[in-house]
Amino acid sequence: MARQVIIGNGPAGVVAAETLRRADAQAEITLIGDEPEPPYSRMAIPYLLTGKIGESGTYLRKDADHFERLRIRQLCARVEAIDSARHTVTLADGSVLDYDCLLIATGSHPVQPPIPGIDLPQVLSCWTLADARAIAAALAPGARVLQMGAGFIGCIILESLAARSAQLTVVEMGDRMVPRMMDEVAGEMIRRWCEGKGVQVRTGRRVVSIAPAGDALRVKLDDGETVEVDVLINATGVKPNVDFLQGSGVAIDVGILVDDSMQTSVAGIYAAGDVAEAVEFGTGRRVVNAIQPDAVEQARIAALNMAGQAASLPGTFVFNVLDTLGLISASFGQWQDLPGYTSAQLLDEAEYRYLRLVFDGEQLVGANTIGHTEHIGVLRGLIQGRVRLGDWKARLLANPLLLSEAYLARGLAATH
Ligand SMILES: Cc1cc2nc3c(=O)[nH]c(=O)nc-3n(C[C@H](O)[C@H](O)[C@H](O)COP(=O)(O)OP(=O)(O)OC[C@H]3O[C@@H](n4cnc5c(N)ncnc54)[C@H](O)[C@@H]3O)c2cc1C
C-alpha cells in the first residue's frame, strides 16, 4: 500500500489528496497542515472581511466528514524537515512519518520588508484567517489605514479595507499600481479609479519608517511626507515556504523547481501551488505563478504522477483577472513590449476601458485589459492556443475589437 504524504492543506494539498484517492483506492494518504482551521481558501478572505460570508464560508470542503469519508488522514502539525534519503518527514513535536511519495504544497508567507517599526502590533498582513480576524478587530469603522503595496493581492483586498476605513492611503514603490501585471496606461487608470473612490494613492513612494504615535502609527515616506494612521496593512509580497527543505536535496530557486510532471529534483518528491516554480508557457522561463487555479491544476498533475499515472503540464500560463474596487482588469502572458513585438491598443479613458494586444510574429502572445470582460475567454484561447493569426493579425492591429471574429476564423480552426 503506497504511503502518500502531502505537506500543506491549502487548495493544492486538498486537491492532490482527493485526486490521489480517486486514482488509488488503497493508498494511505496523509494531509498535513499547520494552521488550526479546517482547510480553507485564502481567496475567500476578502469576502469574509466585507461580511459577505462567515469563516466557515472560506472552508474548501463544507462537509465536516469529507476527508474522513475519503480516508484522508488529516494531521495538524508543522513539518520541520524532510530526509529524502530515508523517505521521512519530521514534525515539530519530533515524530517521524515515512512516505513513498511526497508532495510539498506549503504555499507562501508574507514578506516583512526591513523597515523600522514593521514589528509594531498595528502592522498587519492579510494572508491567513488569523490575519483576517486581527484586521477585523483592528479596523473600527472610520479607521485610518495605510496599505503598503499595490500588487495583485494588495488590490484585491482594497475593497474590504475601503468598506471599513474612512481614510485609506495606498503606498506603492513601483511607478504605477499592479506594476508586475499591468502596463503604465492600465496602472494609471486603476490609480485614477481608486482615487475616484476616495482612496489616496502614492506611487513611486516607499515607506521608510513606522513609529508609534499614542495608539496610532506615524508612517514616514521617502519624500518626507508623514501619514498618521491607526493600522498599516503590509501587502508587499510573499515568499514560498521552503526553509524546512534545507539539506533535503530538493533544488530551489525562488520556489521549488519542478518539471512538467511537477516532480522536483528528487525522485518521488513533487511540489505544487504557490511554493512551486514551474516553466512558463510560451517563454520557457521559470515562474512562481501564485494563483489558485494554477495551484489546483499543478496539484492534480502531481497527484496523478504520484499515483503512477503519467500526466504533464505543458507550462504555466500566466493569466490574472483582478477586481480593484469594482474595476476589472486582466493580464495575459507576455504583455510587456519586448524587442520584435508589435502591439495594438484601444483606449477609452472616460469609460475606463482599455485593450492592448501584443504580438510576436503572427501570434498573439499577451494582453492587458481594463473592462472588456467579454473578451477574456477569447484572449485566453488565442494566446494559450498559440493560434497562427495569418492575415487576421493585420485586422486586429487595425481594430483590436475584432478578437471574437479572429477566434472564430482562426482559433476554432486550430482546435479542430
Ligand atoms: C487575500 C487573498 C486573496 C486572494 N485572491 C486570489 C484570487 O482572487 N485569485 C487567485 O487565483 N488567487 C488568490 N489568492 C492567492 C491564492 O490564495 C493562492 O494562490 C493559493 O492559496 C495557493 O494555494 P496553495 O495550496 O499553494 O497554498 P496555501 O493556500 O498557502 O496553503 C499552504 C498551506 O500549507 C501550510 N504550511 C506551510 N508550511 C508548512 C509546514 N512546514 N508544515 C505544515 N504545513 C505548512 C500553510 O500554513 C498553508 O495552510 C489570494 C490570496 C490572498 C491572501
The ligand as an ORCA input file, in Angstrom:
! r2SCAN-3c Opt
* xyz 0 1
  C      -6.425     37.869      0.486
  C      -6.075     36.964     -0.657
  C      -6.821     36.985     -1.823
  C      -6.504     36.154     -2.877
  N      -7.262     36.214     -4.011
  C      -6.970     35.418     -5.055
  C      -7.758     35.465     -6.230
  O      -8.698     36.245     -6.349
  N      -7.440     34.617     -7.245
  C      -6.403     33.717     -7.142
  O      -6.184     32.947     -8.070
  N      -5.631     33.683     -6.042
  C      -5.889     34.493     -4.987
  N      -5.116     34.450     -3.870
  C      -3.932     33.548     -3.867
  C      -4.343     32.119     -3.506
  O      -4.952     32.132     -2.253
  C      -3.117     31.212     -3.515
  O      -2.610     31.145     -4.832
  C      -3.477     29.804     -3.023
  O      -3.849     29.826     -1.674
  C      -2.301     28.853     -3.200
  O      -2.649     27.600     -2.700
  P      -1.562     26.633     -2.060
  O      -2.312     25.399     -1.665
  O      -0.398     26.523     -2.948
  O      -1.012     27.399     -0.755
  P      -1.759     27.899      0.567
  O      -3.179     28.192      0.334
  O      -0.903     28.977      1.117
  O      -1.705     26.626      1.546
  C      -0.489     26.136      2.063
  C      -0.713     25.572      3.460
  O       0.466     24.891      3.889
  C       0.733     25.228      5.235
  N       2.159     25.032      5.551
  C       3.189     25.830      5.159
  N       4.369     25.333      5.637
  C       4.045     24.201      6.341
  C       4.812     23.269      7.077
  N       6.146     23.370      7.165
  N       4.175     22.238      7.683
  C       2.819     22.107      7.573
  N       2.036     22.982      6.886
  C       2.648     24.018      6.278
  C       0.318     26.696      5.286
  O       0.156     27.136      6.616
  C      -0.974     26.656      4.495
  O      -2.052     26.317      5.316
  C      -5.409     35.263     -2.778
  C      -4.642     35.223     -1.597
  C      -4.972     36.074     -0.551
  C      -4.140     36.042      0.702
*
